[in-house]
Amino acid sequence: MKRNIDNEQEQTAQAAFRTFVQNKYTSFGPTSQMIFRTSRELIYDCREMCEPSLPDVAKVMDDLGFKSDQFCGQYTWILYEKEELRY
C-alpha cells in the first residue's frame, strides 16, 4: 500500500514539474534566450508548485528532449526561455 502511495506522489510531482517546464522553457531556440540551470535550481524555481526529486527532474528533462552540458564546472541543463526579455 505504501509503495502505491509513493509511486502516485512521484507521478504527481513529475506531472506538475513537466507542466512547469513546458510553460516556461523550450528545448531549442535562439542563443539570446539560452540559459543554464542545474537540477537543484530547477527544483528551487518550481518549489511553490511541486517538489520533484532529482531523479524526477532528470526523467522529465530527458523525456522532453532537453540537453545537458558542463558549464562552469557544474552539470547543467540547457534551456531556452519562452518569454522574451523586456528591457
Biopython code that builds the backbone (N, CA, C, O; Angstrom):
import numpy as np
from Bio.PDB.StructureBuilder import StructureBuilder

atoms = [
    (1, "MET", "N", (0.816, -1.193, 0.000)),
    (1, "MET", "CA", (0.000, 0.000, 0.000)),
    (1, "MET", "C", (0.867, 1.266, 0.000)),
    (1, "MET", "O", (0.617, 2.189, -0.776)),
    (2, "LYS", "N", (1.889, 1.310, 0.873)),
    (2, "LYS", "CA", (2.766, 2.476, 0.936)),
    (2, "LYS", "C", (3.491, 2.676, -0.387)),
    (2, "LYS", "O", (3.693, 3.809, -0.822)),
    (3, "ARG", "N", (3.884, 1.580, -1.026)),
    (3, "ARG", "CA", (4.580, 1.677, -2.304)),
    (3, "ARG", "C", (3.687, 2.335, -3.359)),
    (3, "ARG", "O", (4.175, 3.131, -4.161)),
    (4, "ASN", "N", (2.399, 2.020, -3.372)),
    (4, "ASN", "CA", (1.475, 2.633, -4.324)),
    (4, "ASN", "C", (1.335, 4.125, -4.073)),
    (4, "ASN", "O", (1.267, 4.910, -5.018)),
    (5, "ILE", "N", (1.290, 4.524, -2.800)),
    (5, "ILE", "CA", (1.175, 5.942, -2.458)),
    (5, "ILE", "C", (2.431, 6.685, -2.907)),
    (5, "ILE", "O", (2.332, 7.767, -3.486)),
    (6, "ASP", "N", (3.609, 6.118, -2.649)),
    (6, "ASP", "CA", (4.860, 6.736, -3.068)),
    (6, "ASP", "C", (4.930, 6.876, -4.579)),
    (6, "ASP", "O", (5.354, 7.913, -5.089)),
    (7, "ASN", "N", (4.518, 5.840, -5.298)),
    (7, "ASN", "CA", (4.528, 5.866, -6.756)),
    (7, "ASN", "C", (3.567, 6.936, -7.276)),
    (7, "ASN", "O", (3.882, 7.634, -8.239)),
    (8, "GLU", "N", (2.410, 7.068, -6.651)),
    (8, "GLU", "CA", (1.418, 8.064, -7.062)),
    (8, "GLU", "C", (1.944, 9.479, -6.814)),
    (8, "GLU", "O", (1.761, 10.360, -7.655)),
    (9, "GLN", "N", (2.592, 9.704, -5.674)),
    (9, "GLN", "CA", (3.169, 11.012, -5.377)),
    (9, "GLN", "C", (4.281, 11.345, -6.362)),
    (9, "GLN", "O", (4.407, 12.493, -6.787)),
    (10, "GLU", "N", (5.081, 10.360, -6.725)),
    (10, "GLU", "CA", (6.160, 10.562, -7.690)),
    (10, "GLU", "C", (5.593, 10.969, -9.048)),
    (10, "GLU", "O", (6.110, 11.886, -9.687)),
    (11, "GLN", "N", (4.545, 10.297, -9.486)),
    (11, "GLN", "CA", (3.935, 10.619, -10.782)),
    (11, "GLN", "C", (3.307, 12.008, -10.755)),
    (11, "GLN", "O", (3.364, 12.732, -11.749)),
    (12, "THR", "N", (2.702, 12.391, -9.613)),
    (12, "THR", "CA", (2.111, 13.715, -9.489)),
    (12, "THR", "C", (3.193, 14.790, -9.543)),
    (12, "THR", "O", (3.020, 15.804, -10.218)),
    (13, "ALA", "N", (4.311, 14.579, -8.837)),
    (13, "ALA", "CA", (5.420, 15.538, -8.855)),
    (13, "ALA", "C", (6.001, 15.663, -10.259)),
    (13, "ALA", "O", (6.316, 16.766, -10.706)),
    (14, "GLN", "N", (6.142, 14.536, -10.955)),
    (14, "GLN", "CA", (6.663, 14.568, -12.319)),
    (14, "GLN", "C", (5.713, 15.323, -13.247)),
    (14, "GLN", "O", (6.157, 16.117, -14.077)),
    (15, "ALA", "N", (4.413, 15.081, -13.111)),
    (15, "ALA", "CA", (3.428, 15.755, -13.971)),
    (15, "ALA", "C", (3.430, 17.263, -13.721)),
    (15, "ALA", "O", (3.383, 18.047, -14.668)),
    (16, "ALA", "N", (3.482, 17.667, -12.465)),
    (16, "ALA", "CA", (3.492, 19.096, -12.138)),
    (16, "ALA", "C", (4.787, 19.748, -12.623)),
    (16, "ALA", "O", (4.765, 20.861, -13.149)),
    (17, "PHE", "N", (5.902, 19.062, -12.448)),
    (17, "PHE", "CA", (7.178, 19.604, -12.912)),
    (17, "PHE", "C", (7.201, 19.694, -14.439)),
    (17, "PHE", "O", (7.709, 20.667, -14.996)),
    (18, "ARG", "N", (6.660, 18.696, -15.106)),
    (18, "ARG", "CA", (6.581, 18.706, -16.576)),
    (18, "ARG", "C", (5.795, 19.933, -17.046)),
    (18, "ARG", "O", (6.212, 20.619, -17.979)),
    (19, "THR", "N", (4.672, 20.205, -16.405)),
    (19, "THR", "CA", (3.849, 21.366, -16.756)),
    (19, "THR", "C", (4.626, 22.659, -16.535)),
    (19, "THR", "O", (4.596, 23.559, -17.375)),
    (20, "PHE", "N", (5.321, 22.751, -15.404)),
    (20, "PHE", "CA", (6.133, 23.932, -15.097)),
    (20, "PHE", "C", (7.164, 24.175, -16.187)),
    (20, "PHE", "O", (7.274, 25.291, -16.696)),
    (21, "VAL", "N", (7.918, 23.153, -16.551)),
    (21, "VAL", "CA", (8.988, 23.284, -17.544)),
    (21, "VAL", "C", (8.413, 23.632, -18.920)),
    (21, "VAL", "O", (8.942, 24.504, -19.610)),
    (22, "GLN", "N", (7.346, 22.962, -19.316)),
    (22, "GLN", "CA", (6.767, 23.216, -20.638)),
    (22, "GLN", "C", (6.204, 24.629, -20.756)),
    (22, "GLN", "O", (6.220, 25.204, -21.845)),
    (23, "ASN", "N", (5.711, 25.194, -19.669)),
    (23, "ASN", "CA", (5.165, 26.551, -19.705)),
    (23, "ASN", "C", (6.251, 27.619, -19.761)),
    (23, "ASN", "O", (6.026, 28.704, -20.297)),
    (24, "LYS", "N", (7.413, 27.324, -19.218)),
    (24, "LYS", "CA", (8.452, 28.333, -19.072)),
    (24, "LYS", "C", (9.609, 28.205, -20.062)),
    (24, "LYS", "O", (10.223, 29.206, -20.431)),
    (25, "TYR", "N", (9.907, 26.982, -20.492)),
    (25, "TYR", "CA", (11.099, 26.734, -21.314)),
    (25, "TYR", "C", (10.788, 25.871, -22.533)),
    (25, "TYR", "O", (9.764, 25.191, -22.601)),
    (26, "THR", "N", (11.703, 25.924, -23.487)),
    (26, "THR", "CA", (11.667, 25.044, -24.643)),
    (26, "THR", "C", (13.059, 24.431, -24.813)),
    (26, "THR", "O", (14.040, 24.963, -24.292)),
    (27, "SER", "N", (13.145, 23.332, -25.528)),
    (27, "SER", "CA", (14.424, 22.625, -25.655)),
    (27, "SER", "C", (15.300, 23.164, -26.785)),
    (27, "SER", "O", (16.416, 22.679, -26.968)),
    (28, "PHE", "N", (14.831, 24.140, -27.536)),
    (28, "PHE", "CA", (15.635, 24.757, -28.587)),
    (28, "PHE", "C", (15.164, 26.190, -28.779)),
    (28, "PHE", "O", (14.052, 26.547, -28.389)),
    (29, "GLY", "N", (16.003, 26.990, -29.372)),
    (29, "GLY", "CA", (15.635, 28.382, -29.606)),
    (29, "GLY", "C", (16.856, 29.216, -29.930)),
    (29, "GLY", "O", (17.946, 28.682, -30.134)),
    (30, "PRO", "N", (16.673, 30.537, -29.977)),
    (30, "PRO", "CA", (17.799, 31.417, -30.284)),
    (30, "PRO", "C", (18.787, 31.473, -29.120)),
    (30, "PRO", "O", (18.411, 31.337, -27.956)),
    (31, "THR", "N", (20.039, 31.672, -29.458)),
    (31, "THR", "CA", (21.094, 31.724, -28.457)),
    (31, "THR", "C", (20.835, 32.825, -27.428)),
    (31, "THR", "O", (21.227, 32.686, -26.270)),
    (32, "SER", "N", (20.194, 33.890, -27.825)),
    (32, "SER", "CA", (19.935, 35.006, -26.905)),
    (32, "SER", "C", (19.008, 34.602, -25.757)),
    (32, "SER", "O", (18.967, 35.278, -24.729)),
    (33, "GLN", "N", (18.273, 33.518, -25.924)),
    (33, "GLN", "CA", (17.355, 33.074, -24.880)),
    (33, "GLN", "C", (17.861, 31.830, -24.147)),
    (33, "GLN", "O", (17.135, 31.246, -23.342)),
    (34, "MET", "N", (19.094, 31.425, -24.423)),
    (34, "MET", "CA", (19.658, 30.239, -23.795)),
    (34, "MET", "C", (20.075, 30.551, -22.361)),
    (34, "MET", "O", (20.702, 31.574, -22.088)),
    (35, "ILE", "N", (19.714, 29.648, -21.451)),
    (35, "ILE", "CA", (20.152, 29.756, -20.066)),
    (35, "ILE", "C", (20.584, 28.370, -19.586)),
    (35, "ILE", "O", (20.225, 27.357, -20.186)),
    (36, "PHE", "N", (21.340, 28.338, -18.522)),
    (36, "PHE", "CA", (21.807, 27.083, -17.939)),
    (36, "PHE", "C", (21.259, 26.982, -16.525)),
    (36, "PHE", "O", (21.355, 27.934, -15.750)),
    (37, "ARG", "N", (20.684, 25.834, -16.185)),
    (37, "ARG", "CA", (20.157, 25.604, -14.839)),
    (37, "ARG", "C", (20.536, 24.201, -14.385)),
    (37, "ARG", "O", (20.459, 23.244, -15.156)),
    (38, "THR", "N", (20.941, 24.093, -13.140)),
    (38, "THR", "CA", (21.173, 22.767, -12.563)),
    (38, "THR", "C", (19.824, 22.180, -12.158)),
    (38, "THR", "O", (18.823, 22.894, -12.098)),
    (39, "SER", "N", (19.801, 20.903, -11.886)),
    (39, "SER", "CA", (18.562, 20.264, -11.433)),
    (39, "SER", "C", (18.093, 20.883, -10.123)),
    (39, "SER", "O", (16.894, 21.083, -9.926)),
    (40, "ARG", "N", (19.013, 21.182, -9.242)),
    (40, "ARG", "CA", (18.645, 21.804, -7.951)),
    (40, "ARG", "C", (18.048, 23.189, -8.151)),
    (40, "ARG", "O", (17.113, 23.559, -7.441)),
    (41, "GLU", "N", (18.563, 23.959, -9.098)),
    (41, "GLU", "CA", (17.995, 25.279, -9.380)),
    (41, "GLU", "C", (16.579, 25.151, -9.928)),
    (41, "GLU", "O", (15.706, 25.947, -9.582)),
    (42, "LEU", "N", (16.347, 24.163, -10.772)),
    (42, "LEU", "CA", (15.002, 23.953, -11.299)),
    (42, "LEU", "C", (14.032, 23.555, -10.192)),
    (42, "LEU", "O", (12.891, 24.016, -10.170)),
    (43, "ILE", "N", (14.481, 22.704, -9.277)),
    (43, "ILE", "CA", (13.637, 22.316, -8.143)),
    (43, "ILE", "C", (13.298, 23.550, -7.315)),
    (43, "ILE", "O", (12.157, 23.711, -6.881)),
    (44, "TYR", "N", (14.270, 24.412, -7.094)),
    (44, "TYR", "CA", (14.044, 25.634, -6.325)),
    (44, "TYR", "C", (13.059, 26.551, -7.048)),
    (44, "TYR", "O", (12.180, 27.133, -6.412)),
    (45, "ASP", "N", (13.195, 26.687, -8.362)),
    (45, "ASP", "CA", (12.318, 27.560, -9.149)),
    (45, "ASP", "C", (10.852, 27.139, -9.083)),
    (45, "ASP", "O", (9.959, 27.986, -9.116)),
    (46, "CYS", "N", (10.603, 25.841, -8.991)),
    (46, "CYS", "CA", (9.214, 25.356, -9.011)),
    (46, "CYS", "C", (8.704, 24.979, -7.617)),
    (46, "CYS", "O", (7.679, 24.310, -7.493)),
    (47, "ARG", "N", (9.413, 25.404, -6.576)),
    (47, "ARG", "CA", (9.114, 24.980, -5.202)),
    (47, "ARG", "C", (7.693, 25.297, -4.749)),
    (47, "ARG", "O", (7.153, 24.583, -3.904)),
    (48, "GLU", "N", (7.078, 26.335, -5.282)),
    (48, "GLU", "CA", (5.718, 26.687, -4.876)),
    (48, "GLU", "C", (4.673, 25.817, -5.570)),
    (48, "GLU", "O", (3.531, 25.735, -5.117)),
    (49, "MET", "N", (5.054, 25.179, -6.647)),
    (49, "MET", "CA", (4.115, 24.383, -7.435)),
    (49, "MET", "C", (4.223, 22.893, -7.129)),
    (49, "MET", "O", (3.211, 22.196, -7.061)),
    (50, "CYS", "N", (5.458, 22.402, -6.943)),
    (50, "CYS", "CA", (5.672, 20.978, -6.708)),
    (50, "CYS", "C", (7.044, 20.766, -6.091)),
    (50, "CYS", "O", (7.850, 21.692, -6.007)),
    (51, "GLU", "N", (7.299, 19.541, -5.661)),
    (51, "GLU", "CA", (8.586, 19.194, -5.061)),
    (51, "GLU", "C", (9.133, 17.922, -5.707)),
    (51, "GLU", "O", (9.105, 16.855, -5.095)),
    (52, "PRO", "N", (9.628, 18.029, -6.939)),
    (52, "PRO", "CA", (10.177, 16.836, -7.589)),
    (52, "PRO", "C", (11.523, 16.460, -6.984)),
    (52, "PRO", "O", (12.230, 17.311, -6.445)),
    (53, "SER", "N", (11.866, 15.200, -7.074)),
    (53, "SER", "CA", (13.182, 14.746, -6.630)),
    (53, "SER", "C", (14.170, 14.925, -7.786)),
    (53, "SER", "O", (13.766, 15.203, -8.915)),
    (54, "LEU", "N", (15.447, 14.768, -7.505)),
    (54, "LEU", "CA", (16.458, 14.877, -8.563)),
    (54, "LEU", "C", (16.225, 13.855, -9.680)),
    (54, "LEU", "O", (16.356, 14.208, -10.852)),
    (55, "PRO", "N", (15.879, 12.575, -9.355)),
    (55, "PRO", "CA", (15.569, 11.635, -10.435)),
    (55, "PRO", "C", (14.333, 12.036, -11.242)),
    (55, "PRO", "O", (14.273, 11.791, -12.447)),
    (56, "ASP", "N", (13.336, 12.660, -10.573)),
    (56, "ASP", "CA", (12.151, 13.143, -11.299)),
    (56, "ASP", "C", (12.549, 14.197, -12.318)),
    (56, "ASP", "O", (12.095, 14.165, -13.462)),
    (57, "VAL", "N", (13.393, 15.125, -11.907)),
    (57, "VAL", "CA", (13.852, 16.195, -12.804)),
    (57, "VAL", "C", (14.584, 15.591, -13.994)),
    (57, "VAL", "O", (14.324, 15.963, -15.138)),
    (58, "ALA", "N", (15.484, 14.674, -13.732)),
    (58, "ALA", "CA", (16.255, 14.058, -14.810)),
    (58, "ALA", "C", (15.348, 13.325, -15.796)),
    (58, "ALA", "O", (15.540, 13.428, -17.008)),
    (59, "LYS", "N", (14.372, 12.592, -15.290)),
    (59, "LYS", "CA", (13.461, 11.843, -16.164)),
    (59, "LYS", "C", (12.630, 12.781, -17.031)),
    (59, "LYS", "O", (12.522, 12.584, -18.242)),
    (60, "VAL", "N", (12.044, 13.797, -16.410)),
    (60, "VAL", "CA", (11.196, 14.732, -17.159)),
    (60, "VAL", "C", (12.023, 15.486, -18.202)),
    (60, "VAL", "O", (11.595, 15.622, -19.348)),
    (61, "MET", "N", (13.184, 15.970, -17.820)),
    (61, "MET", "CA", (14.013, 16.730, -18.757)),
    (61, "MET", "C", (14.458, 15.853, -19.929)),
    (61, "MET", "O", (14.465, 16.310, -21.072)),
    (62, "ASP", "N", (14.821, 14.624, -19.661)),
    (62, "ASP", "CA", (15.186, 13.699, -20.743)),
    (62, "ASP", "C", (13.989, 13.406, -21.635)),
    (62, "ASP", "O", (14.112, 13.399, -22.859)),
    (63, "ASP", "N", (12.824, 13.161, -21.024)),
    (63, "ASP", "CA", (11.609, 12.878, -21.794)),
    (63, "ASP", "C", (11.236, 14.041, -22.715)),
    (63, "ASP", "O", (10.745, 13.830, -23.824)),
    (64, "LEU", "N", (11.475, 15.270, -22.247)),
    (64, "LEU", "CA", (11.120, 16.454, -23.027)),
    (64, "LEU", "C", (12.195, 16.846, -24.044)),
    (64, "LEU", "O", (12.002, 17.785, -24.816)),
    (65, "GLY", "N", (13.315, 16.138, -24.048)),
    (65, "GLY", "CA", (14.344, 16.371, -25.053)),
    (65, "GLY", "C", (15.334, 17.466, -24.724)),
    (65, "GLY", "O", (16.010, 17.964, -25.624)),
    (66, "PHE", "N", (15.444, 17.858, -23.464)),
    (66, "PHE", "CA", (16.419, 18.870, -23.091)),
    (66, "PHE", "C", (17.806, 18.257, -23.038)),
    (66, "PHE", "O", (17.974, 17.111, -22.622)),
    (67, "LYS", "N", (18.787, 19.018, -23.456)),
    (67, "LYS", "CA", (20.182, 18.577, -23.447)),
    (67, "LYS", "C", (20.857, 19.086, -22.183)),
    (67, "LYS", "O", (20.394, 20.034, -21.549)),
    (68, "SER", "N", (21.951, 18.442, -21.833)),
    (68, "SER", "CA", (22.723, 18.885, -20.676)),
    (68, "SER", "C", (24.184, 18.995, -21.075)),
    (68, "SER", "O", (24.644, 18.364, -22.027)),
    (69, "ASP", "N", (24.898, 19.815, -20.320)),
    (69, "ASP", "CA", (26.306, 20.033, -20.606)),
    (69, "ASP", "C", (26.978, 20.535, -19.338)),
    (69, "ASP", "O", (26.316, 20.946, -18.385)),
    (70, "GLN", "N", (28.289, 20.496, -19.343)),
    (70, "GLN", "CA", (29.019, 21.022, -18.205)),
    (70, "GLN", "C", (29.279, 22.499, -18.445)),
    (70, "GLN", "O", (29.808, 22.883, -19.488)),
    (71, "PHE", "N", (28.904, 23.327, -17.474)),
    (71, "PHE", "CA", (29.055, 24.767, -17.585)),
    (71, "PHE", "C", (29.643, 25.278, -16.275)),
    (71, "PHE", "O", (29.058, 25.074, -15.211)),
    (72, "CYS", "N", (30.784, 25.932, -16.345)),
    (72, "CYS", "CA", (31.476, 26.460, -15.151)),
    (72, "CYS", "C", (31.688, 25.370, -14.106)),
    (72, "CYS", "O", (31.534, 25.613, -12.909)),
    (73, "GLY", "N", (32.038, 24.186, -14.552)),
    (73, "GLY", "CA", (32.337, 23.100, -13.633)),
    (73, "GLY", "C", (31.132, 22.384, -13.061)),
    (73, "GLY", "O", (31.286, 21.486, -12.234)),
    (74, "GLN", "N", (29.933, 22.763, -13.484)),
    (74, "GLN", "CA", (28.723, 22.098, -12.999)),
    (74, "GLN", "C", (27.954, 21.496, -14.160)),
    (74, "GLN", "O", (27.937, 22.040, -15.265)),
    (75, "TYR", "N", (27.320, 20.370, -13.894)),
    (75, "TYR", "CA", (26.484, 19.712, -14.888)),
    (75, "TYR", "C", (25.137, 20.438, -14.925)),
    (75, "TYR", "O", (24.413, 20.447, -13.929)),
    (76, "THR", "N", (24.799, 21.041, -16.058)),
    (76, "THR", "CA", (23.596, 21.867, -16.155)),
    (76, "THR", "C", (22.725, 21.450, -17.335)),
    (76, "THR", "O", (23.173, 20.781, -18.267)),
    (77, "TRP", "N", (21.480, 21.868, -17.260)),
    (77, "TRP", "CA", (20.531, 21.684, -18.359)),
    (77, "TRP", "C", (20.582, 22.924, -19.235)),
    (77, "TRP", "O", (20.726, 24.039, -18.734)),
    (78, "ILE", "N", (20.467, 22.731, -20.534)),
    (78, "ILE", "CA", (20.435, 23.844, -21.477)),
    (78, "ILE", "C", (18.965, 24.118, -21.780)),
    (78, "ILE", "O", (18.260, 23.272, -22.330)),
    (79, "LEU", "N", (18.522, 25.311, -21.412)),
    (79, "LEU", "CA", (17.121, 25.695, -21.566)),
    (79, "LEU", "C", (17.034, 26.958, -22.412)),
    (79, "LEU", "O", (17.982, 27.740, -22.485)),
    (80, "TYR", "N", (15.897, 27.140, -23.042)),
    (80, "TYR", "CA", (15.625, 28.357, -23.798)),
    (80, "TYR", "C", (14.326, 28.940, -23.248)),
    (80, "TYR", "O", (13.283, 28.287, -23.270)),
    (81, "GLU", "N", (14.402, 30.168, -22.758)),
    (81, "GLU", "CA", (13.226, 30.802, -22.177)),
    (81, "GLU", "C", (12.209, 31.115, -23.267)),
    (81, "GLU", "O", (12.560, 31.595, -24.345)),
    (82, "LYS", "N", (10.962, 30.839, -22.972)),
    (82, "LYS", "CA", (9.905, 31.116, -23.932)),
    (82, "LYS", "C", (9.558, 32.598, -23.963)),
    (82, "LYS", "O", (9.294, 33.159, -25.026)),
    (83, "GLU", "N", (9.559, 33.220, -22.806)),
    (83, "GLU", "CA", (9.194, 34.622, -22.726)),
    (83, "GLU", "C", (10.398, 35.483, -23.089)),
    (83, "GLU", "O", (11.488, 35.291, -22.551)),
    (84, "GLU", "N", (10.204, 36.414, -23.986)),
    (84, "GLU", "CA", (11.303, 37.269, -24.422)),
    (84, "GLU", "C", (11.641, 38.267, -23.333)),
    (84, "GLU", "O", (10.777, 38.697, -22.569)),
    (85, "LEU", "N", (12.923, 38.631, -23.274)),
    (85, "LEU", "CA", (13.372, 39.597, -22.286)),
    (85, "LEU", "C", (12.773, 40.964, -22.589)),
    (85, "LEU", "O", (12.654, 41.366, -23.747)),
    (86, "ARG", "N", (12.403, 41.662, -21.537)),
    (86, "ARG", "CA", (11.875, 43.014, -21.702)),
    (86, "ARG", "C", (12.841, 43.980, -21.040)),
    (86, "ARG", "O", (13.196, 43.811, -19.874)),
    (87, "TYR", "N", (13.255, 44.965, -21.764)),
    (87, "TYR", "CA", (14.223, 45.929, -21.239)),
    (87, "TYR", "C", (13.546, 47.206, -20.810)),
    (87, "TYR", "O", (14.210, 48.130, -20.343)),
]
sb = StructureBuilder()
sb.init_structure("model")
sb.init_model(0)
sb.init_chain("A")
sb.init_seg("    ")
for serial, (resi, resn, name, xyz) in enumerate(atoms, 1):
    if name == "N":
        sb.init_residue(resn, " ", resi, " ")
    sb.init_atom(name, np.array(xyz, "f"), 0.0, 1.0, " ", f" {name:<3s}", serial, name[0])
structure = sb.get_structure()
